[in-house]
Amino acid sequence: VYMNTFYGTAGDSKSPFFLRELARGVTLAGQRNIKLVADFVKNKGFGIKYGNTDSLYLVCPKECFQECDEAYDNGNGISKKEYWSRMIQISMEEIGIFRDEVNTFLREDNGSSYLKMAYEKVLFPVVFTGKKKYYGISHESKPNFNKELFIQGVEIVDNSRTLHQIIKDVLRETVKDISRTDLNEIIKTAVWKPDKDNKSLTPEPYLYQIPEPGERFEYVVVENNSSERVGDKMEYPEVARRL
C-alpha cells in the first residue's frame, strides 16, 4: 500500500521525492505478483478472461458447472434464466473458496500477509472491448439481473447520447430475452425417401443440396400455419439462421 501510494510521486520528475528506481521497482513487483497469480490460477484449471495490473477476471473450470449443465440439458430442462443464475451462484462460491488458496500462495511466496487479493463480483453477461474497457451485469452477494449496468472505461460518444446508454439498451435487451428459444432447441430430423410419395415435402424446385436416399437431415418449421403441409414450412437450420 505504501509503495503504491508513493509510486506517482516517485515517478514524477518534478516531485521532491522523485526516484525513478523506486517507481520502476513498484511496477516490476506488481507485474511479478500478478503474473505469479495468473500462472497459479491457470494451473488450478481456472480460465482468465481479462487481467490488468492488479486484477483478474476468472472463469471456473467446466467441471464446476456439470450439475447445472445437466439440469439445463440444452434447453430441455430448467429455464435459461435459472441456468444462468445457478452458474453465477456456483462461480461466487468457487471463487470465494479459491480466493483463500490464492492468498495462501501469495503469503508463502512473499513471506508476509500484507499482499492479498479480494473477490469482488461476478459479471454476467459481460463484454470486454479493450484494455480496461468492459461492461456487464454485476452480481455481488447473489444473482440479480435487475441491477444497474456496471461499465468500466467506456467513453462518451456525443453530448446527446452516450455509449453507456447504447450499451445499457443492448445488454438489457439481452437479459430480457434470456428465455427466448434457441434454434438448436427446436431442430427436428427426418429421413429423405425419394422413392416414396413425400406428401409433406414441397414439389417446388430445390434450392439447396438434396440429402442422399435414406440419409437423415435436420430441419426447423419456420411458419405457424396449420393449414400448410410440413414440407411447405420446412427449412434447413443453417438457412433459418440467416433469415
C-alpha distance (Angstrom), angle and dihedral (degrees) to the residues before:
residue distance angle dihedral
V1 . . .
Y2 3.81 . .
M3 3.79 92.2 .
N4 3.79 93.4 49.6
T5 3.80 89.4 47.1
F6 3.80 92.3 55.0
Y7 3.80 95.1 38.3
G8 3.80 95.4 91.7
T9 3.80 93.0 45.5
A10 3.79 94.1 45.0
G11 3.81 90.7 50.8
D12 3.81 94.9 48.8
S13 3.81 110.6 96.0
K14 3.82 90.1 -155.6
S15 3.79 93.8 54.1
P16 3.84 121.1 101.3
F17 3.82 85.7 -134.2
F18 3.80 93.8 53.2
L19 3.79 110.5 148.2
R20 3.78 114.2 153.7
E21 3.80 93.5 -168.7
L22 3.80 90.8 58.1
A23 3.80 92.4 50.0
R24 3.79 90.7 49.0
G25 3.78 91.2 47.3
V26 3.80 92.0 53.7
T27 3.82 90.5 49.8
L28 3.79 93.5 48.2
A29 3.81 92.9 47.0
G30 3.79 90.9 51.2
Q31 3.80 92.4 48.2
R32 3.78 91.7 48.0
N33 3.80 94.0 51.8
I34 3.80 96.8 45.5
K35 3.82 90.1 48.7
L36 3.80 90.4 49.3
V37 3.79 90.4 52.3
A38 3.82 91.6 45.5
D39 3.80 91.3 54.3
F40 3.80 90.7 45.1
V41 3.82 95.2 52.9
K42 3.82 93.0 45.1
N43 3.79 90.5 51.8
K44 3.80 87.5 53.5
G45 3.80 91.0 56.3
F46 3.81 98.7 -102.0
G47 3.79 119.7 133.6
I48 3.80 124.5 -135.3
K49 3.80 115.5 -137.4
Y50 3.78 96.6 174.4
G51 3.78 139.0 -3.7
N52 3.79 139.5 177.7
T53 3.80 136.7 172.5
D54 3.79 96.4 -57.4
S55 3.81 110.0 10.4
L56 3.79 144.7 51.5
Y57 3.79 132.0 -158.4
L58 3.79 107.0 -145.6
V59 3.79 136.3 -164.5
C60 3.79 118.3 -150.1
P61 3.82 119.7 -122.5
K62 3.81 114.3 -85.9
E63 3.79 91.0 -114.3
C64 3.81 89.1 68.6
F65 3.80 89.9 65.5
Q66 3.80 98.5 42.8
E67 3.81 94.8 105.4
C68 3.81 95.8 49.4
D69 3.83 90.3 42.0
E70 3.79 88.3 58.0
A71 3.81 91.0 46.2
Y72 3.81 90.3 52.6
D73 3.82 91.7 45.6
N74 3.82 95.0 -170.5
G75 3.79 91.7 -56.6
N76 3.80 97.7 -43.2
G77 3.81 94.8 99.6
I78 3.79 132.1 33.9
S79 3.80 120.4 6.6
K80 3.78 120.9 -88.3
K81 3.81 91.2 -113.6
E82 3.80 91.3 53.5
Y83 3.81 88.9 46.0
W84 3.80 92.0 52.9
S85 3.82 91.2 45.7
R86 3.80 91.9 53.0
M87 3.80 92.0 48.7
I88 3.80 90.5 51.2
Q89 3.81 92.3 48.7
I90 3.80 91.0 49.3
S91 3.82 90.6 49.0
M92 3.81 91.0 52.2
E93 3.79 92.7 51.0
E94 3.80 96.3 43.3
I95 3.82 95.1 45.4
G96 3.81 90.3 47.1
I97 3.80 90.1 56.1
F98 3.79 93.3 41.2
R99 3.82 91.6 51.5
D100 3.81 88.8 67.0
E101 3.81 90.4 51.8
V102 3.80 90.7 51.2
N103 3.80 92.3 50.1
T104 3.80 91.2 48.8
F105 3.81 88.1 52.3
L106 3.83 91.5 50.2
R107 3.80 92.0 47.9
E108 3.79 91.6 52.3
D109 3.81 92.0 47.1
N110 3.82 98.4 42.0
G111 3.78 97.5 37.4
S112 3.82 92.1 -129.3
S113 3.81 142.2 65.7
Y114 3.81 96.0 -125.8
L115 3.79 95.4 97.7
K116 3.80 113.2 66.3
M117 3.78 138.7 155.9
A118 3.79 120.6 -137.6
Y119 3.79 132.1 -151.8
E120 3.81 109.3 -125.3
K121 3.80 113.2 166.9
V122 3.79 149.5 -36.6
L123 3.80 117.0 -110.4
F124 3.79 113.7 -154.4
P125 2.95 128.6 -173.4
V126 3.79 91.7 22.3
V127 3.81 136.4 169.5
F128 3.81 124.7 -161.3
T129 3.80 110.9 -156.7
G130 3.80 101.5 171.0
K131 3.78 145.8 -40.3
K132 3.82 108.3 -24.5
K133 3.80 89.4 -10.3
Y134 3.78 118.7 113.4
Y135 3.78 142.3 120.3
G136 3.76 138.8 -163.5
I137 3.79 148.4 129.1
S138 3.80 110.0 -62.3
H139 3.81 120.2 -140.0
E140 3.80 116.2 -173.3
S141 3.81 117.3 161.0
K142 3.82 96.4 5.2
P143 3.84 139.8 -4.3
N144 3.80 109.7 -72.0
F145 3.81 121.5 165.8
N146 3.80 93.2 -180.0
K147 3.79 97.6 68.8
E148 3.79 125.5 112.9
L149 3.79 113.7 -84.4
F150 3.82 115.3 -95.2
I151 3.82 110.7 -135.0
Q152 3.80 126.1 -178.5
G153 3.80 124.5 -169.9
V154 3.82 99.5 -14.6
E155 3.82 113.9 147.0
I156 3.79 130.2 -141.3
V157 3.82 115.1 -95.9
D158 3.82 99.1 -160.8
N159 3.78 141.4 -26.2
S160 3.79 95.8 -91.2
R161 3.78 104.3 45.4
T162 3.79 127.5 15.7
L163 3.76 129.2 -149.2
H164 3.79 84.9 -119.2
Q165 3.79 89.8 67.5
I166 3.80 93.2 44.6
I167 3.80 90.3 52.2
K168 3.78 91.2 46.9
D169 3.79 91.1 52.8
V170 3.81 93.3 48.8
L171 3.78 96.4 44.9
R172 3.79 94.2 43.3
E173 3.80 88.3 53.2
T174 3.81 89.0 51.5
V175 3.78 92.8 51.5
K176 3.81 92.0 43.9
D177 3.80 90.3 54.9
I178 3.81 98.3 45.6
S179 3.80 89.3 115.2
R180 3.79 92.7 52.8
T181 3.80 111.6 123.0
D182 3.77 116.0 -100.1
L183 3.81 114.6 -134.9
N184 3.80 91.2 -127.9
E185 3.80 88.5 62.7
I186 3.82 95.3 61.3
I187 3.82 102.6 40.5
K188 3.81 113.4 127.4
T189 3.79 131.2 -168.0
A190 3.79 133.3 -137.0
V191 3.80 138.1 174.2
W192 3.80 121.0 -113.9
K193 3.83 109.9 -131.6
P194 3.82 108.7 174.1
D195 3.81 92.6 175.9
K196 3.82 92.1 63.3
D197 3.77 133.8 68.7
N198 3.81 99.6 -92.4
K199 3.78 96.5 -164.5
S200 3.78 92.2 168.3
L201 3.79 92.6 58.8
T202 3.76 125.2 83.2
P203 3.83 116.6 -109.5
E204 3.81 91.1 -146.6
P205 3.83 120.1 113.6
Y206 3.80 114.5 -76.5
L207 3.80 116.4 -109.3
Y208 3.80 95.9 -174.8
Q209 3.78 138.5 43.4
I210 3.82 113.8 -63.5
P211 3.84 115.6 -132.0
E212 3.78 119.6 -115.3
P213 3.83 115.0 -98.1
G214 3.82 108.6 -79.6
E215 3.80 92.5 12.0
R216 3.78 118.1 133.5
F217 3.79 117.3 -128.8
E218 3.79 135.3 -173.5
Y219 3.79 124.9 -120.5
V220 3.79 142.7 163.5
V221 3.80 128.9 -146.0
V222 3.80 106.0 -119.8
E223 3.82 99.6 -178.1
N224 3.80 130.9 60.2
N225 3.80 98.0 -150.4
S226 3.80 112.4 123.7
S227 3.81 92.0 -167.0
E228 3.81 92.4 65.8
R229 3.78 125.8 80.6
V230 3.80 116.9 -104.7
G231 3.78 89.3 -116.9
D232 3.79 90.2 59.6
K233 3.80 90.0 55.4
M234 3.82 98.8 42.5
E235 3.77 123.3 112.1
Y236 3.78 134.7 169.5
P237 3.86 110.5 -105.7
E238 3.81 92.4 -123.7
V239 3.81 89.5 54.4
A240 3.81 94.0 45.4
R241 3.81 90.2 53.4
R242 3.79 88.9 61.5
L243 3.81 94.4 49.8
